[in-house]
Amino acid sequence: MATFAGTPQAAVRITSLSILVYDYIVTIPSEIRLYKRQKSFCKPSLACVFFVLARYVGLFYICWVSYVFFGTGWSDARCGQLAPVGAVLRGIVSTISATVFIWRTWAIWGKNRYIWMTMTLVLIPVSVFSYAPGLAQVPVVVNGGCTAVSKDNGPLSHKWTFALVNLCFDTMACVLGSIPLVRNVRQGASHVSGILLTDGLGYFIIAVATQTLNLSFLLSTDRSKQGTMLTLQTVITAILAQRIITSLSERTSSVNSSQHDSRSRSLSGTRNRARSRSRSLSNWRARAPGMPIHGFVPGSHAGTGSEDCEPGGTNPIEMIKVEVEVTTETLRSAGDGFYAPGGHRGYGGDHKITYAA
């Protein structure tokens, strides 16, 4: 039976569990708001499905590995049965996080199928290196608790390859997702793009820091230190996946609501002005029944000349023109919902992002 001091790993695992539980408590309101935005409980959105998976698979993972690690009296045979379960859960969390990055990037690019296909192809090797090292490992009993170390029996058995491929994937997702956001911000066409860009860079910095720290420990020659940061990195990955979903969903929901309110106020004001001018025209017609409309030509006089316009009033031909302009303005305002803020039909930055809500 191989044994070594497990104090550093124990401290990190307790810290990881504390961080995840704290984040779970403070994000309960965001979770409730996300559920309320669903059109049907039986048919949740893709964002809601990803959120639930990242949240509860990550929570189950940290609970499972803590139970196995802090348990006592595990035999080598029993440890060999329990350790792969934690490895599979860790691979699932990694896959969910990578899928969320794909979903975010795809949404920002306006459902661009080439972006989706490219990142999905890259996800294949990421998934392979996420599961293989966890399954190809040696179970070890540490002070009565169960953990595992790499077999060092080929590239797929090294846990550091898991951290490396995920680091590369996160970098690619951050770069691709930032390109359209930077373009929108530079053009001044999108306020929410600047917010999403800041959020994305923040997530990227945290992900890179934890992946790099985990990679440095996994590359250590001291096998007792290799898995020290592995649990913390997985927990941070699960938290980032949740935060990406709730942030993107709430931002787009807020933008959609403000745009809808703005269009509603614009249409309401336009209709009120149209009704007011229509009443004015009706009042004029009531005061001058039977007057032929062709008798009123701006700048000319028919009949006696005093019949063209009311004293101090408005020429009825001009009122009719205003009525036509109001109608045109109403139709144009109603059609604004089909155009993105960038001025091109269906290609503005914020309009693309609303697909993700």
N, C-alpha and C positions, 0 to 999 in steps of 0.2 A: 504494500500500500504506500503510494507516494504522498508525502505530506509536506507542507511549507506554511509559513506564517500567512494568515489571511487577513490581517488587520487593515491594510490599505484597501483591498477590495471591499471589505465589509463597510468601511467608512464611505466609499464612493457609492455603494449600493444603497445605503441608508439615505445619503444625500439625493440620489436619483429618485428614490421613492418619495421623499419629502417634496422635491420639486414638482413631480407629476401630480401628487395629491393637491398641493397648493394651487397649481395651475388649473386643475379640474374644478376646484371650488370657485375660483375667481372668474372662470369662463362659463359658469352655469347660466348667467343671464344671456350671454351671446348664443349659447346652445338653444335656449328657449325661443329667442327671436328667430333663429334659423328655422326651427320647427314651425313657428307660426307663419313664416313666409311660404311654406309648402302649400300647394294647391290642394293636395290630397294626401292623407296620412298613408294610404295604401300605395300611392305612386309618388314617392319622394323624388326630388331632383337629384341629378348626378352629384352635385356638390354636397347635398345632405348625406348621400350614401358614403362618399369618401370621408366626410367628417366623422360619421359614426364608426366607420372601420378604423380610422386613424386613432380616434379617441379611446375606443374600448379594446381594440386589439393591443394598443400600447399599454393600457392599464392592466390588462390580463397578463401581458408579458412581464412587467415589472413585479407583479404579485407572484407570478409563477417562479421566476428566477430567485426572488427573495425567499420564498418558501423552501426551494431546493437548497439554496446556499446556506441559509441560517438554520436549516433543519439539522438534526443530530442523529447519529446512528446509521447513516446510509452505508450500505455495503458497496463494494466496487461494482458488483453486478447490477444492483439497483440504480446506482449512479449512472451506469452505462445506459439504462433505460430512460432515465429522467432528463439527462443533459441534452439529447437531441431535440426534445420538445421545446426547450428554450431557444435552441438554434433555429428551429423552424419558425417560431413566433418572431424572432429577430429578423429573419428573412422576409416575413410577411409585412412587418412594419416598414422595412426598407423598400419593398415593392410598392406599398401604398404611398409612401412619401414620394417616390419617383413618379408614380402615376399622377399625384396631385401637381407636381411640377409640370408634367406634360399637359395636364388639363388647364393650368394657369396660363402656360405659354400659348397653347392652342386658342384659348379664349381671347388673349390679348391680340393675337394675330388674326382675329376675326374668323375663326374656324377654318384656317388655312390647312387643307388636307396634306400638303407637302410637309408642313411643320409636324403635323400629327404622325405621318408615316416615318419621317426621319427619326423623331424621338422614340417612337415605338420600336423601331429596329435597334436603336441603341439600348433600349430597355432590356432586350434579350440577354446580352452578355452581363448586364448589371444584375439581372435576376440569377443568372448562373453562378456568379461570384458571390451572391448574397446567401445562397443556400448551400453550395458545395462545401465551403470551409466549415460551416456549422455541423454538417453531417460527417465530414471527415476529420474527427477530432478524438482526442484521448480523454475519457472521463477520469477525473481525479477527485479524491476525497480530501478536503481541506478542513482539518480540525473538526471532523465529523460531518461537515457540510459537503455538498456536491458541486463541483465546477468541472471545467474541461479546458484543455490546452490543444494547440494545433499538433497535428501528426508530423508536420514538416516532411510530407511524402509526395511532393509535387506542387505545382502552382495553385491548383484548386484547393489544396489542403491548408494553405497559409491564410490565416485570418487577416493579415495586412492587405491582401488583395481585395478583400471585401471593402475595407475603408478606402482604398485607392480608387476603385472603379466608381464608388458612390461619390467621392470627391470630384472626380472628372465629370460625372453626369450632372451634379448640382451646378458646377461651373458652366457647363454648356447651356443648361436650362436658364441660368441667370443672364447669360449674355444674350441668348435668343429672345428672352422675355423683355430685356431692357431696350432692344433696338427700336421697336415701334413706340415705346413710351418716351424715349429720348427724342425721337422725331416729333412727336406730338407736343412735347414741352418746348422744344426749340421753335416750333411754328406758332406757339401760343394758342393752340386750338383746344387744349384740354387741361383742365385743372385737376381732375381726378387722376390723370396719367402721372402727374407729378407726385401725387400721394402714393399711388401704386408703385412708382419707381423707387421712392424712398423706402416703402415697406419691403419691396423685393430685395433691395440692397442690404437692408437690415437683416432679413432672413438669411441672405447669402453669407454675410459676414459671420453670423452665429454658426451656420452650418459648416462653413470652412474651418472656423476655429475649433469646433468640436471634432470634426473629421480629422484635422491635422493632429490634434492632441491624441486622438485615439490611434492614428497611424503611427505616431512616434512610440507609443507604448507597445503596439503590436510588433514593431520592428526590434524591440529590445531582445537581447540575448538571454535575459533572465526570464525564464518561462513563468515564474511566479508573478511577474508584473505585466505580462502581455495583455491579459483581459481586464486590467484595472479600469480603463475608461470605456470599455465596450458597452456596459449597461447605461452609463450616462449618455453616451453618444446616441444610443437607440432611443432613449427617453426624449432627448432634445429633438431628434428627428420626428418623433410622433407629435410633440408639441408644435413644432414649426408647421407640420402638415395641417394641423387643426387651425392654427392662426392664419395661415394663408387662405384657407377656405372662408372663415368667418370674416376676415378683413375684406376680401374681394367681394363677397356676397353683400355685406353691409354697405360698402362703398357704392356698388352699382345700384343697390336698392335705393339709397339716398339720392343718387343722381337721377334715376328714373322718376322718383317722386317729385323732385324739384322741377324737372322738365315738364312733367304732366301738369303741375300746378301753374307753371308759367304759361303753357299753352292754353289752359283753361281760363286764366285771367285775361289773356290776349283775346281769345274768342269771345268771352263775355263782354269785354269793353267794345269790341268791334260790333257786336250785335246790338248793344245799347245805342251806339252812335247811328247805326243803320236804322233802328226803329225811330229814333228821334228825328232824323232827316225825312223818313217816310211820313211821319206825322205832319211835319212842316209842309211837305209837298201836298199831302191830302188836304190840309187846311187851306192852302192856296187854291187848290182845285175847287173846294167848296165855295170859296169866295168869288171865283171867276168861272162859273159853269159854262160849258159850251164853247169856250175859247179854243180855237184850233191850235194845235201844238206847232204847226208849221208857221204860224204867224209870229212866233217868237224867234228871232234870229239875233244872236248877240251882235251888238254894234249897229243894228238897223232898226227901223220903226215901221210897224204895220198899222194901218188905220190912222188913228189920231196921234199915236206916239205915246200917249199916257197910259195905254193899255198893255204895254210890253212888260212892265215891271211894276210892282207895288212901290209906292213912294218909300224910299229908304230901304227897300226889301232886296231880295235876291232873285236874279233871273231864273225862271223855272228850268230853262235848258241847262244852266249850270248846276242846278240841284239834281237834275237827272244824271248828269255826268258824275257828280259826286256819288250818287246812288250806285252807279255802275262800278266806280272805283272802290266803294265800300264792299260791294259783293265780291269783287276780285280779291280784295284784301282778306276777306273772310275765307275764301277758297284757298288762298295761298297760306294763311295761318293754319288751316285744317291740314294742309299737305306738309307742314313742317315736320310732322311726326315721322315722315318717310325719309327724311334727310338727316344725315349725321352732322354734328357740329362743325366738322371740317369743311362743309360746303359741297361735298360730293355725295351722291346718292349711295348710302350704305357703306361708306368707306372712312368715316370719321373715327378718331381714336376711341372716344367714349362710347360711340354706338357699337363698336366691336366688343368692348368690354362688357356691355350689358348682356351679351349672350351668356355670360358666365353666371348670372344671378339665378 
